């Protein structure tokens, strides 16, 4: 039967996948993996699908996450995420990205982060975007052009950030126009009400990610009195309507005990959180303060806790700094993603506030192929410890080199601070964390492909 399915069109495969999605049984999940394996051409993706199938067969706890998607989601969002993210982006999209790479000489990123507006009614201390001009905003036509270029490359997943994205008039029209894409929207959550929930149900292809710092005290201290309750209210509205959403947590020196506590993860699960994005505070943006950075010991503590959570909790965890061994290091500079800020500047990363190109004068293809981005990707390949991937906090000498590249300019006033005034602090941090990370790399990652590469093994 599976062999005969290979003659079906992609649309028939998708239709069959969606018909199966009404059940979350092991048998259904295994059938779905067999169908999905027929779509991508790259062996890497086929191997990942087989790996997932084995997790289902051995009843690994992590399989509770896709089971939640099939069992708990509103049918419109469930079908959109299966079609747009799983099929269009991850499976068919990889074939299209490979074809694009064959034509242009380098592989396009997996996604792009687009900060559509800098409008925001909060003034959170340490906000990475806090020093951009609040009046900056991309036009709907400019965002539409970026999304169209992304799809030409085979990218059907976009991360929308800000500012507060839901302040932007017309953004739902873009979600509707690009109904074949999946959107993750980072939001403070204060604008989500019953009317917006209905719009989210209608489009189906948008997943909000709510910013939290911990419980009420920690969140309100950074985001303003009453904000924690607004987020919980928004989560309840989405949960009761069968819509999925994420949490977004800024790990700082203040809240390590919370984010590494299983009780907090269970609290998020009770609220209905499907995935958790973990970011470490980096001294960029509003009043950069290295004292807010998680210490090297706190960073390693989070890494170890995340490993435990992945094995025991039905939630997807994305640790932006500590997942280097999983995603082969730094993902910036177009290797896996880039950031387009609200002025149109094409930055290597949301935390790297410099650029050489802008969407108003360059295509995405030109920016991705620029000498700066090529240099960044070349340096990424030199890392021999993937627990230390970042050009800002792990290899700050690289960051300074890139910032000083010909044609590079700071994208807001004060963006150079991390490379100048704070350079010594960054170097000291990199050395201190390096001692911990190097020991962990030696002890825990002996069989990692990068270790085999650097020792000459194949």
C-alpha positions in Angstrom: 0.0 0.0 0.0 2.7 2.4 0.9 4.5 1.7 -2.4 1.3 2.5 -4.3 0.9 5.8 -2.5 4.1 7.0 -4.1 2.2 7.5 -7.3 -0.3 9.8 -5.6 -0.1 13.5 -5.9 1.1 15.6 -3.0 -2.4 16.9 -2.5 -3.8 13.5 -2.2 -1.2 12.7 0.4 -2.0 15.8 2.4 -5.8 15.0 2.1 -5.1 11.5 3.5 -2.9 12.9 6.3 -5.7 15.3 7.4 -8.3 12.5 7.4 -6.0 10.6 9.7 -5.5 13.6 12.0 -8.8 13.1 13.8 -7.2 10.3 15.8 -4.2 10.5 18.1 -3.6 6.7 18.5 -0.1 5.2 18.1 -1.4 3.4 15.0 -2.5 6.7 13.4 0.8 8.5 14.3 2.8 5.6 12.7 0.7 5.7 9.5 1.2 9.5 9.3 5.0 9.1 9.5 5.0 6.6 6.7 3.0 9.0 4.5 5.3 11.9 5.4 8.3 9.9 4.5 7.1 9.8 0.9 7.4 13.6 0.5 11.0 14.8 1.1 13.8 13.9 -1.2 16.6 14.6 1.3 17.7 11.5 3.3 18.2 13.6 6.4 14.5 14.3 6.7 13.6 10.7 5.9 15.9 9.7 8.8 14.3 12.2 11.2 10.8 10.8 10.3 12.0 7.2 10.9 13.5 8.4 14.2 10.1 9.9 15.2 8.4 6.6 14.2 10.7 4.7 16.5 9.9 7.1 19.4 6.2 6.3 18.8 6.8 2.5 18.8 8.8 2.7 22.1 6.2 5.0 23.6 8.8 7.8 24.4 7.2 10.6 26.6 8.0 13.2 23.9 5.4 11.7 21.6 2.7 13.2 23.9 3.5 16.5 22.1 2.2 15.6 18.6 -0.6 13.6 20.3 -1.7 16.9 21.9 -1.8 18.6 18.5 -4.1 15.9 17.0 -6.3 15.6 20.1 -6.7 19.1 21.5 -6.5 21.6 18.6 -9.3 23.3 16.8 -9.7 21.5 13.5 -8.9 24.6 11.5 -5.6 25.2 13.3 -4.7 21.5 13.4 -5.2 21.1 9.6 -3.3 24.4 8.8 -0.3 23.3 10.9 -0.2 19.9 9.4 -0.4 21.3 5.9 1.6 24.5 6.2 4.3 23.6 8.7 4.7 19.8 8.4 4.1 19.4 4.7 4.7 22.8 2.9 7.7 23.8 5.1 9.4 20.8 6.5 8.7 18.2 3.8 7.9 19.7 0.4 9.7 22.9 1.4 13.0 21.1 1.9 12.8 19.9 -1.7 12.2 23.4 -2.9 15.0 24.8 -0.8 17.4 22.2 -2.2 16.4 23.2 -5.8 17.0 26.9 -4.9 20.4 26.0 -3.4 21.4 24.2 -6.6 20.6 27.3 -8.6 22.2 29.9 -6.3 25.1 28.1 -4.8 24.1 28.2 -1.1 21.2 26.8 1.0 18.5 29.3 2.1 17.6 29.6 5.8 14.8 27.6 7.4 12.9 30.7 8.5 13.1 34.5 9.0 12.2 36.6 11.9 10.4 39.8 10.8 9.9 42.6 13.3 6.9 44.2 11.7 6.6 47.2 14.1 8.4 48.8 17.0 5.1 50.1 18.5 4.7 48.7 22.1 2.9 49.9 25.2 5.4 48.3 27.6 8.9 49.4 28.7 10.5 46.2 29.9 14.0 46.6 31.3 16.6 44.8 29.2 14.4 44.6 26.1 16.7 43.5 23.2 14.6 45.8 20.9 14.3 48.6 23.3 16.7 51.0 21.5 15.1 50.9 18.1 13.0 53.9 17.2 9.4 53.3 18.4 8.0 54.9 15.2 9.6 52.3 12.9 7.2 50.0 11.0 7.3 48.0 7.8 4.5 48.5 5.4 2.1 45.7 4.6 3.5 45.7 1.0 7.0 45.3 2.3 6.1 42.4 4.5 4.1 40.8 1.7 7.2 41.2 -0.6 9.4 39.5 2.0 6.9 36.6 2.5 6.7 36.1 -1.3 10.5 36.0 -1.6 10.6 33.5 1.2 8.2 31.1 -0.5 10.2 31.3 -3.7 13.1 29.9 -1.7 10.9 27.2 -0.2 10.4 28.9 3.2 6.9 28.5 4.5 7.5 29.3 8.2 7.9 32.9 9.4 8.4 34.3 12.9 6.8 37.6 13.6 8.1 39.9 16.3 8.3 43.5 17.3 7.5 45.7 19.3 4.1 44.2 19.7 3.1 42.7 16.4 -0.7 42.8 17.1 -0.6 46.6 17.2 0.0 46.5 13.4 -3.1 47.3 11.4 -3.8 44.8 8.6 -1.5 42.0 9.9 -4.4 39.5 9.8 -4.8 40.3 6.1 -1.3 39.1 5.5 -1.9 35.9 7.5 -5.0 35.4 5.3 -3.2 36.2 2.0 -0.3 33.8 2.8 -2.6 31.0 4.0 -0.1 28.4 2.9 2.4 29.6 5.5 2.7 29.0 9.3 3.4 32.0 11.5 4.8 32.1 15.1 4.0 35.5 16.6 5.9 36.7 19.7 3.5 38.8 21.7 3.2 40.3 25.2 -0.4 38.9 25.2 -2.1 42.1 26.4 -4.1 42.7 23.2 -5.6 39.2 22.9 -9.4 39.3 23.6 -12.4 37.3 22.4 -12.6 39.1 19.1 -8.9 38.3 18.3 -9.4 34.7 19.3 -12.1 34.4 16.6 -9.7 35.9 14.0 -7.0 33.4 15.1 -9.5 30.6 14.6 -10.5 31.9 11.2 -6.9 32.1 9.8 -5.7 29.0 11.6 -2.1 29.4 10.6 -0.9 31.6 13.6 0.5 30.5 16.9 1.1 33.1 19.5 4.1 32.9 21.8 3.6 34.7 25.2 6.5 36.4 27.0 6.9 35.4 30.6 9.6 35.9 33.2 8.3 33.4 35.8 5.3 33.8 38.0 3.3 37.0 38.8 6.1 38.8 40.8 8.8 38.2 38.2 6.6 39.0 35.1 5.0 42.1 36.6 8.4 43.4 37.8 9.7 43.5 34.3 6.5 44.0 32.3 4.3 46.1 34.6 1.7 45.5 37.3 -1.1 43.3 36.2 0.6 41.9 33.1 0.9 38.3 34.4 -2.9 38.1 34.8 -3.4 39.5 31.3 -1.2 36.7 29.9 -3.0 34.0 31.8 -6.4 35.5 30.6 -5.2 35.3 27.0 -3.9 31.8 27.5 -7.3 30.7 28.9 -9.2 32.2 26.0 -7.0 30.3 23.5 -7.1 27.1 25.5 -10.9 27.1 25.8 -11.1 27.6 22.0 -8.7 24.8 21.1 -5.9 27.1 19.9 -2.2 26.2 20.5 0.3 28.7 21.8 3.8 28.9 23.2 5.6 30.5 26.1 8.7 32.6 25.6 11.0 32.9 28.6 14.0 35.3 29.1 16.5 33.5 31.3 18.4 36.0 33.4 20.5 36.0 36.6 17.2 36.6 38.5 15.0 33.7 37.5 17.2 30.5 37.0 15.5 28.7 40.0 12.1 29.2 38.4 12.8 28.0 34.8 14.8 25.0 36.0 12.0 23.9 38.4 9.8 21.1 37.0 6.9 22.6 39.0 7.0 25.7 36.8 7.0 23.6 33.6 3.9 21.8 35.0 2.3 25.2 35.7 2.8 26.1 32.0 1.4 22.8 30.9 -1.7 23.4 33.1 -2.2 26.7 31.2 -2.1 24.9 27.9 1.4 25.8 26.7 2.5 23.6 23.8 6.1 24.8 23.4 8.6 26.9 25.3 11.1 29.2 23.7 14.1 29.8 26.0 16.2 32.9 25.5 19.1 34.1 27.6 19.4 37.7 28.4 22.1 39.4 26.3 23.3 42.9 27.0 21.9 44.6 23.9 19.0 47.0 23.5 17.6 49.0 26.4 20.2 49.9 29.0 22.4 46.8 28.4 23.5 45.3 31.7 25.8 42.3 31.9 24.8 41.7 35.5 21.4 40.5 34.2 23.1 37.7 32.1 22.7 34.2 33.6 26.0 33.2 35.0 28.0 30.4 33.2 26.8 28.1 36.0 23.2 29.2 35.6 23.3 28.7 31.8 24.6 25.2 32.2 22.0 24.4 34.8 19.3 25.4 32.3 20.9 23.2 29.7 20.8 20.2 31.9 17.2 20.9 33.1 16.0 21.2 29.5 17.4 17.7 28.8 15.3 16.3 31.7 12.2 18.2 30.7 12.3 16.9 27.1 12.4 13.4 28.4 9.5 13.8 30.8 7.1 16.6 29.7 4.7 16.7 26.7 6.0 20.0 25.5 8.5 21.2 22.8 11.5 23.0 24.2 13.7 25.3 22.1 16.8 26.6 23.9 18.2 29.3 21.7 21.8 29.1 23.1 22.1 25.6 24.6 20.8 23.7 21.6 23.9 24.0 19.5 24.7 20.3 19.6 21.2 19.6 18.2 21.2 22.2 15.4 25.0 22.2 14.7 25.8 25.5 16.3 24.9 29.1 15.6 22.0 29.6 13.2 22.5 33.3 12.4 23.6 34.9 9.2 21.3 33.0 7.0 22.5 29.5 8.0 19.1 28.8 9.6 17.6 32.3 9.9 18.0 36.1 9.7 16.2 39.0 11.3 14.5 41.8 9.4 14.0 44.7 11.7 11.1 47.2 11.5 13.4 49.6 9.5 14.0 46.9 6.9 17.6 46.2 7.9 18.6 42.6 7.4 20.5 41.6 10.5 22.3 38.3 11.2 20.3 37.7 14.3 17.7 39.4 16.5 20.5 40.1 19.0 23.1 41.3 16.4 22.1 44.8 15.7 24.2 45.5 12.6 23.6 45.0 8.9 24.9 45.7 5.4 21.6 45.3 3.5 18.0 46.6 3.7 14.9 45.1 2.1 14.3 48.5 0.5 17.4 48.3 -1.6 18.4 44.6 -1.7 16.6 41.3 -2.4 16.8 38.5 0.3 18.9 36.5 -2.1 21.5 39.4 -2.4 21.6 39.8 1.4 22.0 36.1 2.1 24.8 36.0 -0.4 26.6 39.1 0.9 30.2 38.9 1.9 29.2 39.5 5.6 26.7 36.7 5.8 29.0 34.3 3.9 31.8 35.2 6.4 29.5 34.5 9.3 28.6 31.1 7.9 32.2 30.3 7.2 33.2 31.0 10.8 30.3 28.9 12.1 31.9 25.9 10.5 35.0 26.4 12.5 33.4 25.8 15.9 34.6 22.6 17.6 32.4 22.9 20.6 28.7 23.4 19.7 27.9 24.3 23.3 29.6 27.6 22.6 27.9 28.7 19.3 27.2 32.4 19.8 29.2 35.3 18.2 28.1 37.7 20.9 28.7 35.8 24.2 30.8 32.7 23.3 33.1 34.1 20.5 32.8 37.8 21.0 36.0 38.3 19.0 34.0 37.0 16.0 31.2 39.5 16.7 33.6 42.4 16.8 35.1 41.2 13.5 31.8 41.0 11.8 30.7 44.4 13.2 33.9 45.9 11.7 33.3 44.4 8.3 33.3 46.7 5.3 29.8 48.2 4.8 28.4 47.1 8.1 26.5 49.7 10.1 24.8 49.7 13.5 21.0 49.5 13.1 20.3 51.9 16.0 22.1 54.3 18.3 24.1 52.4 20.9 24.2 49.1 19.0 28.0 49.0 19.2 28.1 49.0 23.0 28.4 45.2 23.3 31.4 45.4 20.9 33.1 48.4 22.6 32.3 49.4 26.1 31.3 45.8 27.2 34.0 44.0 25.2 36.0 43.1 28.2 33.0 41.8 30.1 32.0 39.7 27.1 35.5 38.2 26.8 35.5 37.3 30.5 32.1 35.7 30.3 33.2 33.7 27.2 36.2 32.4 29.1 34.3 31.5 32.2 31.5 29.7 30.4 34.1 28.1 28.1 35.6 26.2 31.0 32.2 24.7 31.9 31.1 24.0 28.3 34.4 22.4 27.3 34.2 19.9 30.1 30.6 19.1 29.3 31.5 18.7 25.6 34.2 16.3 26.4 32.2 14.2 28.9 28.7 14.3 27.3 29.2 14.5 23.5 31.9 12.0 22.7 30.0 10.6 19.7 28.8 13.9 18.2 29.6 14.2 14.5 31.5 17.4 15.0 33.9 15.7 17.4 34.5 13.0 14.8 35.1 15.6 12.2 37.6 17.5 14.3 39.5 14.3 15.2 39.7 13.2 11.6 37.2 10.4 12.0 34.4 9.6 9.5 
